[in-house]
């Protein structure tokens, strides 16, 4: 495996894609802080908070939350959104909310104070930058049906390449300049992951189980199926990721 890194925006003749929040990235934010999801919306839900809190807890696997716990979480959820609340107090309220939510899901975050503090800081930063808490159950929900990756083959060269894009990036755009220059040297199979380009978006599961990794497992299975195809025999797999202005290319 080879890892190359650069901060210039170009790597191996591949143009860096514009850094924009992708739909997949927004969904990953929701996954990382469930059951209290942060999305970039400009409104909050004030009515019926306890009922929606209980429904969201059930969605995330807490089947019979105690009414007292639901009421306490609802109070914390409402307090976080109070105008003029000091940053430190909002952060501590986030912390208490995540601690209780994790406890209801059978996890003791008191043993991981750095993780808990980091999550609370992250949530506070997002909130004070304009994000809002959202108790709405995610849509669409349903079973996985068919394939969700999009693959398009280009070039007619003798050497096969499997080019995989970053999350939220259309592979055809990411590798466009490379494909144009190398069409006679390689046969390139360009893969776009869900939530970008022509790839289908993955639905949310009927009930959320993060341990089952519903999205990543599906992506991994589809990629393995692609690699196992006869036309991929001897192919070099390239997976390019962009993060905070840096470009990283993985080759196998």
N, C-alpha and C positions, 0 to 999 in steps of 0.2 A: 504494500500500500504506500502511496506517495501523497504527501500533503504539501501543497504550495500555498503561500499566503502573500497577499499584497494589499496595499491601501490605495493604489492608484486608480482603481476602477476597471482595470483590464487584467485578464489573466489568461495566458496561453492563447491569445487572440480572441478571447471571448469577451463581449461587451457586458458590462455590469448593468443589470436591470435597475430601473428607477426604484428607490426605496419608498414604498408606499405601504400603509397598513392594508394587508390583504384580508379577505373574508376568512380565510383559514386562520390567520393570526388572531383575528378577533374571536374566533371560536376557541382557539387555544387559551386566550385570556379567560374565557368563560370556564373552560375545563379546569384551569389551574386554581381557581378560587371557588369552585362549587362547594357548598350549595348556595353561596351568595355571589351572584355573578355580576361582574362589572363590564358593561358595554358602553360604547360612546353614544349615549342617547342624552337628550337635553331635557328630560322630564323624569319625575319620580312618582311612585305610586303610594298614595297616602291612605287610601281606603281599603279596608278588609285585609290589612297586613297579616294578622294572625292566621287567617284562613289560607292565604297564599303561602305563608311561611310553612304551614303544616303540609300543604300539597307539594311544595318543593322538597321538603325533607323526605316525604314518602317517595318522591321520584328518585332521590339519591340513596334510597335503601333503608331509611329509618321508618319502619312500617307503622309503629304506634308511638309517636313522640308524646311525652307527658305534657298535658296542657300548660303546666307551669313553665316548662322549658321553652315551649313554643311562644308563650307570652313574653318571657324574658328575651328571647332572640328578637321578637318583633319590636320590643322596646329599644333594644340596642340598635337595630336596623333603622328605627325612626330617629334616634338620637344622633346617629352619624350624619344625618342629612339636615340637622338644625343649622340655619344660617348663623354665621358668626362664631361657630364652635371653634375653639382653639385647636391648632394643628395637633399638638401633643395629646389633647383630650380625645380628638377624633381617632388618632392612631391607637390609643389605649382602648377605645371602644371597639374598634375593628379587632384588636387583639383578643379582647374578651369574647367577642362574637365568634371568631374562628375557633377559639379554645373550646367553647361550649359545643359548637357544631361538630367539631372533631370528636369530642367525647361521646356525643350521641351516635356517631358512626363507629364507635369502638376504638378510637385512636386517642392516645394520650400525648398531646403536644407539649405538656410540661417537661417532658424528657428531651425535647428539641427546641429550647428557647430561641436559638438563632434562627431556625426555620420559621417559627411563629412570629418573631420580631420582624424578620425580612418580609414575610407575607403582609403583616400589618402596615409596614412602611410602604410597600408596593401599592397596596390598596389605597392608602391615604394619598399618595402621590397622584395616582390615576384619578381619584375623586376630585382632588383640588385642582386638577388640570381640566376639569370639565366633564369627567365621567359621572355616571349615576348608577346607583344600585337598581337592580331589576329582578323582581321575583317571578316574572312571567316564565312559564315552562318553555323550553326551547322548541322551535319548529324549524323544519318539519321533523316529525318523529316517525320511525317505522323500521322495518327489517331491511337489511342489505340485500339488494337484488342486482345481479349482473356485475359488470366491471365499472370502476369509477375512474381509473387512469385513462388518459388519452395518449395514444402513440401514433406518430406519423413518421414514415420512412422517407428519407431524402438522400440524394447522391447515388452514384453508381460505381464507387470505387471497390477495390477487392477486399479492403479491410473493414470489418464490421465494428461499429461503435454503438453503445447504448448510452445516450445522453439524457440524464435525469435532471430536471429543473429543481430549483429551490421551492419550498412551500410558498404558495401564493404567487408564483411567477409562471407565465406562459413559456414553456420550453422553446417554442418556435421563435419567440422574441429574444429570449436569453442567448440562444446559440446562433442567431440569424447570421451574423457576420462570419462566424467560423464555418457555418454550412455553405455559405456562398463561396468562400475561398477554397474549401476542401472537398467540394462535391465530386471531383474526379478521383480523389485519393481514398475516400471512405464511403461506405454505405452507412448512413447515420439513422438510427431509430431514436426519435426524440420523444421523451416521455414528459407529460405535464401531470402534476399531482392534482388532486381534487381542489376545488375552489379557485381555479385559474384557467384561463384559456377555454378550450372546448371540453375540459374534464368535467364530469358530473360531480355535483356536490354530494357529500356523504350525509345521509340523514342522521339525526340523533337517535339513539336507541330508545325503545319504549320505556326502559328504566335504566338509569345511568349506573354503570359499574366501572369506575376508573381502573380497577385492577385488571379488568378484562381487556383494556386498551382497544376499544371497539374500532377507532379510526386507524390507529397505527397498525394494528393487526391486519386489517383489510388491505392497507397499502403494502405492507410487507408481503402478504400472500400473493398479491397481484404482481409485484416486482419479481418474486421468486418464480412465478409461473412464466413470466416473460423471459427470464434468464434461461429457463429450461427448454425454451423453444429451439428446434434444430437450427433455425437461421441465426441464433445467437451463439452458436458454437465458435469459440475462439474470440468472442467479442470482448473489447475493453469497455468496462463500465465506468462512466464518469458521472459523478454527482457533485454539483456545484452549489454552494451555499453562500449567501451574503449576510453579514451580521455586523451592524454598527460601523459601516463604512469599510469593512474588510471583506475580502473575497477569499474563499477557501475552496479548493478543488480536490476531490477525492477520486482516486483512480484504483481500480482493481484489475 
